[in-house]
Amino acid sequence: MIVEPVHLANFFTVFFSAASVILFGALYALLFAWSRVRGRPRLMAMAYAAYLGLAASVVTLGYAANLFNSGFWTFIVLLMLVGYLFAPHAIWHLCVGTHAEEDEMVKISQPR
C-alpha cells in the first residue's frame, strides 16, 4: 500500500492539477449555491460543468501522483469524487430544513 513518490517530471502536473482541484471545487460549490439561492437553472448547468473540471483535475492528479497504482487509493479518490458531487445537495437540504424550522418558530412566537 506504499505509494511511490511523484517523479520530478510530474511535479508541475501535480502542482497545477492540485490547484485546479481547489479552484474547480470552489467554483462548483459557489455556482451550486448561487443557482439554488437565485433559482437559475443555467447556473446549475455551469456548476456541473465545474464539477466535470474538478473530476478531470482529480483524475489527472491521481495519475501524476501515482495514486491509481493501489486499489485503496483508487477507492479513496472515487469516494472523494462521489462525496463532493452529493455533499452540496445534502448541505443545501440541511440548510433549507434548518431555516424552515427556524421560520416556523418565529411565526409561532410572534404575538397575534
PyMOL commands that set and color helices and strands:
alter all, ss='L'
color gray80, all
select helices_A, chain A and resi 8-38+41-64+67-69+71-109
alter helices_A, ss='H'
color red, helices_A
deselect
rebuild
show_as cartoon
